[in-house]
């Protein structure tokens, strides 16, 4: 958001900010800090806030004092659970934007795979990112997931290799792992001077200078000539950098071929050009814990990552005509809801990215999804869990709206004369479920309210009711995810609840095309009920969900009954015919039907849709799918045979194994059902020397020899009294 430095340093909830834009849009940076769990994202964010003057005392993650880890659960566990937004100001002393104040809006994202939705929705609304990697481990499993998420939204990025003070840190090896495993065109902008305990400074390849830290904690440094013993190495990597930038910039290519000297700002301009095109990625080494390299990261954010004005216009449609959404304060407002949060005092906070126009307090905005308008009663700037009241938010700003009630993640809000929808973020399907019951009747209502609020906040958290047992089921991305949900119910909503054992979130799908007919006819006194729909169903690509196509011609089903029919089809897909699990990956064509002038109703066609779906699915040779996890195990070589044998016993399939510095990295696909309790088993198997991580990969057909057992267990689930 746009704040002047003094507001940025001392703002607290309730401060007012003027409606006039304080920072030119070209000097705004909306960035995310993203990486594998424990790579140092939150520590890096904390150092950025310290050096930019937002905080005057560094808060450590391991002490539970980090500014952006504000939830009790985050501080207790030392992990980031929810993405936190915060702003700071930074002015480069040199570079492309020397002495020009910049506003940097930062979102610190979680690293644990269970909270991947937080990363997904944050990246959807950010303009650039700092990808943090561990200098010892290089690319880790969640690093790959985050990198793919950045690729998906075409996010320009820089790379920060953290923990260069750790034993085993190797900057160039980490960069090589990024090139080989992620296919990235990454090159060092800085080199490290020493590593591990000897990490003492950085060499700036663009300026051809060295920054030597004077103390172990890195609070001060001096600018010197490059040490004599590193001059040859620095020249080598500077030449490599120039050659790489020659592929990006015609000016650099021409100067290099002609053997002419290349100015530092010419190189910076080429790095910026390549970064904005996502064809080049610059890297910086450092140690956030020891305060080394942070100023260089801040300089690089300002110099190389895009402002909202640098991004191409968003192309969408209104009334069948193409519309371009540009970052211009004077245009009609358009923005995207990317997150919801329930506040016990003020209600629903709607996190919002403004892509065009200016939104002011009291303004009325249209929601194209609901076809209704919503009034913005308050506008606030988020500073972790503090709020700063503002009068207006401009193009490129990230803020929170208070007032809209019917918003969901992915909604577009726009001016009343606009009717456009921006692409929402997409989220993975939950892979694990468990039952939840209130301990007393007094807790029942509080539980319902809490579950509803949490499911609105988190798109990967689902609440359903098992029709056979009457139990309430909660579904999420993993055991930790659901554990945090239960913890939040107790602390925030004062609900005492019992949870059942974790259950696998199986899915059902079809293997062949089929047809189905649904009729709902009831004759009672007065008006009856009449709904009739005929569908064709066929298998679709994995991951496509349920796709419904309306192919009705000639008005055999009136337009007003198409939507209820689709709702019925989707409701029918919530419980398949194999074992009652949700159905995925099929394409449904509504092809025929009939209606009655008097008796037809939305309810009748919804029921017809449900019946048509059930009939078609029974004939489509349905199968049961189970979630498969990508598991990555790091183990000493001496335990390799035991670990691989254990994976095979778990129905796992080894994908690859590679040896690095005496340890073996094993990647395997293993059914989630077989991974419960693995943390304890792997510690026991390797005397605590192996580690592992896992993430959802895909769904596969359940083997026939296990199918009957799953169906039988499902049918014998105890009914609630």
Number of C-alpha atoms within 10 A of each C-alpha: 30 32 22 17 18 11 16 22 19 11 19 15 14 12 14 14 20 13 16 11 18 13 17 13 22 14 21 25 29 27 27 28 26 28 30 25 21 17 24 24 26 29 24 24 21 27 26 24 26 19 19 21 18 24 18 11 12 17 20 18 23 13 10 19 18 21 24 27 28 18 17 13 17 19 21 14 12 19 20 26 23 22 23 23 24 24 24 26 27 23 16 19 12 12 18 20 16 13 12 14 19 26 27 24 22 27 27 28 29 27 29 21 23 21 22 24 24 24 26 22 23 24 29 22 25 25 25 27 24 23 22 27 29 28 29 21 16 24 24 19 20 20 23 16 19 21 20 13 18 22 14 12 15 16 26 26 28 25 23 30 27 28 29 30 23 17 12 14 23 23 27 17 14 18 24 18 16 22 15 11 12 15 10 17 16 20 23 24 25 26 23 22 19 16 21 17 12 12 23 23 25 26 27 20 23 20 16 16 17 22 22 22 20 13 11 14 14 19 12 13 16 11 13 12 13 20 14 8 8 13 13 12 11 20 13 12 17 22 13 14 20 22 15 20 25 19 14 20 18 12 15 24 17 12 15 17 10 9 9 10 9 14 12 15 16 16 22 20 19 24 27 25 19 21 22 23 15 17 16 23 22 21 22 25 35 31 25 26 21 18 21 30 26 25 17 19 21 18 19 24 23 26 21 25 26 27 25 26 20 13 14 11 15 14 11 15 13 12 9 7 7 11 14 13 21 21 27 18 19 11 15 18 27 27 27 25 25 25 25 23 16 16 12 9 6 9 12 22 23 26 21 24 27 26 29 26 22 25 27 17 20 15 15 18 22 22 23 17 16 10 8 11 17 18 16 19 14 19 24 28 27 21 23 18 15 14 18 19 21 23 16 24 30 26 26 31 26 29 27 27 22 18 20 20 13 13 21 18 21 21 23 26 29 26 21 17 10 17 18 23 20 19 13 16 20 14 14 15 19 21 24 21 25 19 19 18 18 18 14 10 10 11 16 16 12 17 23 14 13 22 21 13 18 19 17 20 20 21 23 22 21 18 18 14 12 16 11 14 15 13 19 18 18 24 25 26 23 21 17 14 20 21 13 14 19 20 18 19 21 15 12 12 17 14 24 19 17 11 17 11 9 17 16 18 21 24 26 27 29 25 16 15 17 19 20 21 20 24 20 20 16 12 10 7 5 6 11 15 19 24 27 26 29 22 25 20 23 19 20 19 10 13 13 12 15 17 15 16 13 16 11 18 10 7 11 14 23 15 11 10 18 19 15 20 28 22 18 23 26 20 16 22 23 16 18 23 19 20 20 20 20 20 26 23 20 25 19 25 17 23 17 19 20 16 20 13 7 10 16 22 18 19 18 24 33 28 26 27 32 25 22 27 28 19 17 23 29 16 16 19 14 18 21 26 21 20 23 24 23 21 25 22 22 21 22 18 15 12 16 20 10 13 22 18 11 16 22 14 12 17 13 23 17 17 12 10 16 10 13 12 8 10 17 19 19 21 22 20 22 24 23 25 18 15 17 11 8 14 14 10 15 20 14 12 14 17 10 13 13 20 15 17 18 23 21 22 15 17 20 16 16 18 12 10 8 9 17 13 11 15 14 11 12 15 14 11 12 12 12 10 6
